[in-house]
Amino acid sequence: MSNQSTENLSRVEYAGSEGPRIDLNALYDDSDNAVVLLGVGNILLTDEGLGVHVINDLRRDYTFTPAISLVDGGTMGMELLTYMRGMKKILLIDAINGGEEPGTVYEFPHKELEQYFTEYISVHEVGMQDILRIRAIQEDPLEDAVVIGVEPLSLKVGFEPSEVVVKALPEVKARVIKTLESWGITCTPNL
């Protein structure tokens, strides 16, 4: 009887240590990842979890053809790079401190992303620009990228967004669907 895991370890290279190196290529699925819909935020902090809530709603309410990657990025940092392998287009959903009234919906197309990363502050992370720059070094440039977000009212501990952000969610979802459709993705509501 053969032990499959032992056989696999015998082919793994070592990095000058006694233990095996982790083969990241074997850990992650390299299925078609051309379009990534990434929602980020901390769902424990009311409006900060906006991106994750939108991703979960869209995953439940729609079927996307061809298939896209819907990623609950939570508060991940560099780990997000694993979800971006082979990515051609990204749509990022996030809470954004832009200085406008709470509930204001923002949209930054690809050509305005530098403005998003320099003039506006993502509520929960400052590393997304660095992540996209590292990804750009590793792979071909993105064909398109869009950021859609909402000005938060509250970052207090709580599992649900504030009422003003909840009222903005239909517009956020409509903008997401419009962007995906402009990329050739059919967004079919689940009945």
LOPA-981053 format. One record per atom (N, C-alpha, C): residue in three letters; z, x, y. Coordinates in steps of 0.05 Angstrom, whole numbers, padded with zeros to 5 digits, always signed. Last residue first. Layout:
N
ALAZXY ...
% end
This chain:
191
LEU-00185-00679+00657 LEU-00177-00707+00659 LEU-00153-00713+00642 ASN-00196-00623+00698 ASN-00187-00633+00672 ASN-00177-00662+00675 PRO-00253-00609+00738 PRO-00226-00620+00736 PRO-00220-00629+00707 THR-00289-00550+00736 THR-00288-00577+00726 THR-00260-00588+00724 CYS-00325-00508+00770 CYS-00297-00515+00769 CYS-00295-00545+00761 THR-00369-00456+00758 THR-00366-00485+00757 THR-00337-00492+00753 ILE-00385-00402+00797 ILE-00366-00412+00777 ILE-00365-00443+00780 GLY-00414-00377+00837 GLY-00428-00387+00814 GLY-00410-00397+00791 TRP-00388-00366+00883 TRP-00392-00343+00864 TRP-00406-00352+00838 SER-00380-00414+00904 SER-00399-00397+00918 SER-00406-00373+00901 GLU-00339-00431+00870 GLU-00365-00444+00868 GLU-00387-00427+00882 LEU-00297-00400+00891 LEU-00306-00396+00864 LEU-00334-00407+00860 THR-00294-00423+00943 THR-00300-00394+00940 THR-00311-00389+00912 LYS-00279-00476+00930 LYS-00303-00470+00946 LYS-00312-00441+00942 ILE-00229-00466+00905 ILE-00251-00478+00890 ILE-00278-00473+00904 VAL-00200-00446+00949 VAL-00204-00430+00924 VAL-00228-00440+00909 ARG-00201-00489+00983 ARG-00215-00464+00991 ARG-00219-00446+00967 ALA-00171-00526+00953 ALA-00199-00532+00960 ALA-00214-00507+00968 LYS-00122-00499+00952 LYS-00137-00503+00927 LYS-00166-00510+00933 VAL-00109-00502+01007 VAL-00111-00476+00994 VAL-00128-00479+00968 GLU-00106-00558+01014 GLU-00127-00542+01029 GLU-00131-00515+01016 PRO-00062-00570+00980 PRO-00089-00581+00975 PRO-00111-00566+00989 LEU-00019-00539+01006 LEU-00031-00532+00980 LEU-00058-00545+00974 ALA+00005-00558+01051 ALA-00019-00540+01055 ALA-00033-00534+01028 LYS+00049-00586+01033 LYS+00028-00601+01047 LYS+00002-00584+01050 VAL+00079-00543+01015 VAL+00069-00562+00996 VAL+00046-00578+01008 VAL+00094-00522+01065 VAL+00076-00507+01048 VAL+00064-00525+01026 VAL+00129-00563+01082 VAL+00106-00556+01099 VAL+00085-00539+01083 GLU+00169-00563+01042 GLU+00151-00587+01046 GLU+00126-00579+01061 SER+00172-00500+01006 SER+00181-00519+01027 SER+00160-00542+01030 PRO+00165-00492+00934 PRO+00158-00486+00962 PRO+00169-00508+00981 GLU+00220-00484+00888 GLU+00198-00500+00898 GLU+00191-00492+00927 PHE+00265-00454+00875 PHE+00243-00454+00857 PHE+00218-00468+00867 GLY+00302-00409+00917 GLY+00295-00436+00909 GLY+00269-00435+00894 VAL+00327-00372+00970 VAL+00327-00376+00941 VAL+00321-00405+00935 LYS+00282-00370+01026 LYS+00308-00373+01014 LYS+00305-00376+00984 LEU+00240-00367+01058 LEU+00241-00347+01037 LEU+00268-00347+01024 SER+00201-00416+01091 SER+00226-00408+01080 SER+00222-00386+01058 LEU+00150-00419+01111 LEU+00172-00429+01127 LEU+00198-00417+01118 PRO+00091-00377+01110 PRO+00114-00389+01098 PRO+00134-00400+01119 GLU+00023-00387+01116 GLU+00046-00379+01131 GLU+00071-00392+01119 VAL-00018-00375+01059 VAL-00004-00395+01077 VAL+00019-00381+01090 GLY-00083-00351+01039 GLY-00054-00353+01039 GLY-00044-00372+01059 ILE-00133-00314+01007 ILE-00126-00341+01018 ILE-00095-00342+01017 VAL-00180-00264+01008 VAL-00152-00270+01007 VAL-00148-00297+01021 VAL-00234-00239+00969 VAL-00225-00259+00989 VAL-00195-00262+00985 ALA-00289-00199+00954 ALA-00260-00202+00953 ALA-00253-00221+00975 ASP-00345-00173+00917 ASP-00334-00191+00937 ASP-00304-00193+00933 GLU-00358-00129+00888 GLU-00380-00144+00899 GLU-00369-00163+00921 LEU-00321-00068+00891 LEU-00322-00097+00887 LEU-00347-00109+00900 PRO-00349-00006+00866 PRO-00338-00023+00887 PRO-00340-00052+00880 ASP-00330+00018+00799 ASP-00350+00011+00820 ASP-00338-00006+00841 GLU-00266+00052+00790 GLU-00289+00035+00782 GLU-00308+00032+00805 GLN-00226+00084+00811 GLN-00230+00084+00782 GLN-00256+00070+00774 ILE-00225+00075+00865 ILE-00230+00102+00856 ILE-00238+00102+00826 ALA-00212+00021+00866 ALA-00238+00030+00876 ALA-00245+00058+00868 ARG-00160+00023+00847 ARG-00180+00010+00831 ARG-00208+00018+00840 ILE-00136+00046+00892 ILE-00136+00060+00866 ILE-00157+00049+00848 ARG-00145+00004+00928 ARG-00157+00031+00933 ARG-00157+00047+00908 LEU-00115-00037+00906 LEU-00144-00040+00908 LEU-00158-00013+00914 ILE-00064-00013+00912 ILE-00074-00021+00885 ILE-00105-00023+00886 ASP-00059-00009+00967 ASP-00059+00015+00951 ASP-00071+00009+00923 GLN-00059-00064+00980 GLN-00080-00047+00991 GLN-00082-00021+00974 MET-00011-00079+00954 MET-00037-00090+00945 MET-00060-00073+00955 GLY+00040-00062+00972 GLY+00024-00044+00956 GLY-00003-00054+00947 VAL+00076-00094+00994 VAL+00060-00079+01013 VAL+00040-00061+00998 GLU+00097-00161+00980 GLU+00089-00135+00972 GLU+00074-00121+00994 HIS+00113-00211+01001 HIS+00128-00199+00980 HIS+00121-00170+00973 VAL+00080-00226+01046 VAL+00109-00230+01046 VAL+00123-00212+01026 SER+00034-00185+01077 SER+00039-00201+01054 SER+00069-00202+01051 ILE+00020-00184+01144 ILE+00037-00173+01124 ILE+00040-00193+01101 TYR-00036-00165+01184 TYR-00019-00186+01171 TYR-00003-00173+01149 GLU-00062-00119+01199 GLU-00051-00137+01220 GLU-00032-00158+01209 THR-00078-00093+01152 THR-00066-00078+01174 THR-00052-00096+01194 PHE-00098-00127+01113 PHE-00079-00107+01105 PHE-00066-00092+01128 TYR-00133-00159+01144 TYR-00111-00171+01130 TYR-00089-00150+01123 GLN-00169-00119+01160 GLN-00153-00133+01180 GLN-00128-00146+01167 GLU-00193-00109+01111 GLU-00178-00087+01125 GLU-00160-00099+01146 LEU-00218-00157+01101 LEU-00195-00150+01086 LEU-00179-00127+01099 GLU-00265-00176+01124 GLU-00240-00177+01140 GLU-00215-00168+01126 LYS-00304-00175+01086 LYS-00307-00158+01109 LYS-00283-00157+01127 HIS-00284-00215+01049 HIS-00286-00187+01042 HIS-00287-00169+01066 PRO-00246-00263+01087 PRO-00268-00255+01069 PRO-00268-00224+01067 PHE-00186-00294+01089 PHE-00198-00269+01097 PHE-00220-00262+01078 GLU-00152-00348+01113 GLU-00173-00340+01094 GLU-00186-00315+01105 TYR-00092-00386+01118 TYR-00108-00363+01126 TYR-00129-00358+01104 VAL-00059-00443+01142 VAL-00074-00431+01120 VAL-00092-00409+01131 THR+00006-00457+01163 THR-00021-00448+01171 THR-00035-00435+01147 GLY+00058-00464+01148 GLY+00038-00482+01136 GLY+00010-00475+01144 PRO+00088-00445+01209 PRO+00090-00448+01180 PRO+00071-00470+01170 GLU+00043-00419+01259 GLU+00062-00440+01251 GLU+00064-00440+01220 GLU+00034-00347+01256 GLU+00027-00374+01264 GLU+00048-00393+01254 GLY+00045-00297+01236 GLY+00056-00303+01262 GLY+00048-00331+01273 GLY+00032-00284+01185 GLY+00012-00279+01205 GLY+00021-00286+01233 ASN+00052-00270+01126 ASN+00065-00271+01153 ASN+00045-00263+01173 ILE+00031-00306+01071 ILE+00024-00286+01091 ILE+00039-00291+01117 ALA+00029-00311+01001 ALA+00042-00320+01025 ALA+00038-00298+01046 ASP-00035-00314+00966 ASP-00010-00301+00973 ASP+00003-00315+00997 ILE-00087-00299+00923 ILE-00072-00321+00936 ILE-00044-00311+00940 LEU-00150-00268+00919 LEU-00121-00264+00919 LEU-00108-00287+00935 LEU-00203-00259+00881 LEU-00193-00279+00900 LEU-00163-00278+00898 ILE-00252-00211+00867 ILE-00224-00219+00866 ILE-00219-00239+00888 LYS-00304-00186+00825 LYS-00296-00202+00848 LYS-00267-00210+00844 LYS-00306-00151+00783 LYS-00328-00150+00803 LYS-00320-00164+00829 MET-00267-00114+00737 MET-00269-00136+00757 MET-00292-00130+00776 GLY-00256-00076+00700 GLY-00281-00090+00698 GLY-00286-00111+00718 ARG-00188-00086+00708 ARG-00208-00070+00694 ARG-00234-00087+00692 MET-00146-00114+00728 MET-00169-00110+00745 MET-00192-00094+00733 TYR-00102-00113+00698 TYR-00116-00138+00699 TYR-00142-00136+00715 THR-00082-00062+00708 THR-00091-00068+00681 THR-00107-00094+00680 LEU-00064-00065+00760 LEU-00089-00050+00755 LEU-00100-00057+00727 LEU-00014-00088+00760 LEU-00037-00105+00765 LEU-00063-00091+00759 GLU+00023-00048+00758 GLU+00016-00060+00733 GLU-00009-00078+00736 MET+00036-00036+00810 MET+00014-00021+00798 MET+00005-00032+00771 GLY+00069-00093+00812 GLY+00057-00074+00830 GLY+00033-00061+00817 MET+00089-00161+00807 MET+00080-00136+00795 MET+00069-00118+00817 THR+00110-00210+00818 THR+00117-00188+00836 THR+00109-00161+00825 GLY+00058-00249+00797 GLY+00086-00248+00804 GLY+00091-00227+00824 GLY+00007-00257+00779 GLY+00015-00229+00785 GLY+00044-00227+00793 ASP-00024-00292+00737 ASP+00001-00295+00751 ASP+00012-00267+00755 VAL-00093-00297+00738 VAL-00071-00279+00733 VAL-00047-00287+00751 LEU-00148-00317+00705 LEU-00127-00328+00723 LEU-00102-00312+00717 SER-00212-00297+00698 SER-00185-00289+00693 SER-00166-00300+00714 ILE-00261-00347+00677 ILE-00250-00327+00696 ILE-00223-00319+00687 ALA-00319-00369+00643 ALA-00290-00365+00644 ALA-00283-00343+00664 PRO-00372-00398+00682 PRO-00361-00383+00660 PRO-00332-00378+00664 THR-00323-00447+00687 THR-00346-00438+00671 THR-00365-00423+00689 PHE-00257-00470+00681 PHE-00276-00454+00696 PHE-00298-00443+00678 THR-00220-00529+00688 THR-00234-00511+00669 THR-00255-00497+00685 TYR-00158-00548+00719 TYR-00187-00542+00719 TYR-00195-00525+00695 ASP-00102-00555+00718 ASP-00119-00577+00728 ASP-00149-00572+00725 ARG-00076-00509+00699 ARG-00070-00535+00687 ARG-00092-00555+00693 ARG-00095-00470+00733 ARG-00098-00466+00704 ARG-00094-00493+00690 LEU-00079-00491+00782 LEU-00107-00489+00776 LEU-00112-00486+00746 ASP-00022-00486+00777 ASP-00035-00513+00782 ASP-00064-00512+00774 ASN-00017-00430+00773 ASN-00008-00448+00751 ASN-00020-00476+00753 ILE-00037-00414+00822 ILE-00050-00405+00797 ILE-00042-00424+00775 VAL+00001-00437+00857 VAL-00027-00445+00858 VAL-00042-00438+00832 HIS+00047-00409+00842 HIS+00046-00438+00839 HIS+00017-00448+00839 VAL+00033-00357+00857 VAL+00038-00363+00829 VAL+00036-00393+00824 GLY+00029-00363+00913 GLY+00006-00354+00897 GLY+00009-00361+00868 LEU+00083-00380+00929 LEU+00059-00396+00933 LEU+00036-00388+00915 GLY+00133-00356+00929 GLY+00119-00359+00904 GLY+00093-00375+00905 GLU+00152-00359+00980 GLU+00142-00333+00972 GLU+00127-00335+00945 ASP+00176-00408+00988 ASP+00148-00405+00996 ASP+00136-00379+00987 THR+00227-00395+00944 THR+00212-00418+00956 THR+00183-00411+00962 LEU+00237-00349+00906 LEU+00241-00350+00935 LEU+00223-00370+00949 LEU+00223-00346+00855 LEU+00251-00351+00859 LEU+00257-00354+00889 ILE+00171-00330+00850 ILE+00176-00359+00848 ILE+00206-00366+00852 ASN+00141-00285+00889 ASN+00166-00288+00874 ASN+00173-00317+00873 GLY+00070-00268+00882 GLY+00094-00278+00895 GLY+00118-00281+00877 VAL+00000-00281+00872 VAL+00023-00264+00873 VAL+00046-00277+00888 GLY-00056-00295+00834 GLY-00035-00307+00850 GLY-00010-00289+00849 LEU-00122-00283+00827 LEU-00096-00270+00826 LEU-00077-00284+00845 LEU-00177-00287+00791 LEU-00162-00304+00810 LEU-00133-00296+00807 VAL-00232-00247+00780 VAL-00203-00249+00777 VAL-00192-00267+00799 VAL-00291-00240+00745 VAL-00278-00254+00768 VAL-00249-00257+00761 ALA-00300-00206+00700 ALA-00316-00203+00724 ALA-00303-00216+00749 ASN-00281-00196+00650 ASN-00261-00197+00671 ASN-00275-00196+00699 ASP-00291-00204+00584 ASP-00304-00207+00610 ASP-00283-00213+00631 SER-00240-00163+00552 SER-00259-00185+00552 SER-00271-00187+00581 ASP-00206-00122+00536 ASP-00228-00116+00555 ASP-00249-00138+00555 ASP-00138-00124+00532 ASP-00162-00138+00524 ASP-00183-00132+00545 TYR-00097-00067+00522 TYR-00107-00088+00539 TYR-00134-00099+00530 LEU-00084-00028+00485 LEU-00064-00048+00492 LEU-00076-00072+00506 ALA-00123+00010+00479 ALA-00118-00007+00456 ALA-00099-00031+00463 ASN-00120+00037+00527 ASN-00145+00022+00520 ASN-00140+00003+00497 LEU-00071+00062+00525 LEU-00074+00039+00542 LEU-00099+00023+00535 ASP-00036+00090+00479 ASP-00065+00086+00483 ASP-00069+00060+00498 ILE+00016+00133+00492 ILE+00008+00105+00490 ILE-00021+00103+00496 ARG+00029+00188+00449 ARG+00021+00177+00475 ARG+00013+00148+00471 PRO+00086+00200+00406 PRO+00058+00193+00411 PRO+00053+00184+00439 GLY+00133+00255+00414 GLY+00126+00227+00410 GLY+00096+00222+00416 GLU+00141+00309+00426 GLU+00144+00300+00398 GLU+00133+00272+00393 SER+00091+00334+00471 SER+00118+00324+00465 SER+00118+00315+00435 GLY+00040+00343+00489 GLY+00060+00365+00490 GLY+00088+00356+00485 ALA+00020+00291+00479 ALA+00018+00304+00506 ALA+00040+00325+00508 TYR-00022+00275+00424 TYR+00004+00279+00435 TYR+00001+00295+00461 GLU-00067+00223+00403 GLU-00062+00250+00413 GLU-00034+00251+00424 VAL-00070+00185+00343 VAL-00062+00186+00372 VAL-00056+00215+00380 ARG-00076+00181+00290 ARG-00100+00187+00305 ARG-00094+00189+00335 SER-00028+00165+00269 SER-00038+00191+00261 SER-00063+00200+00277 LEU-00022+00113+00286 LEU-00007+00135+00300 LEU-00018+00162+00293 ASN-00053+00085+00248 ASN-00061+00087+00276 ASN-00048+00109+00291 GLU-00021+00092+00202 GLU-00048+00103+00203 GLU-00058+00105+00232 THR+00024+00064+00218 THR+00026+00092+00213 THR-00001+00105+00214 SER+00004+00012+00220 SER+00013+00024+00244 SER+00016+00054+00241 GLN-00011+00002+00165 GLN-00031+00003+00187 GLN-00021+00017+00212 ASN+00006+00031+00108 ASN+00019+00021+00132 ASN+00000+00025+00155 SER-00017+00011+00044 SER-00019+00028+00067 SER-00005+00015+00091 MET+00000+00017-00024 MET+00000+00000+00000 MET+00000+00018+00025 
% end
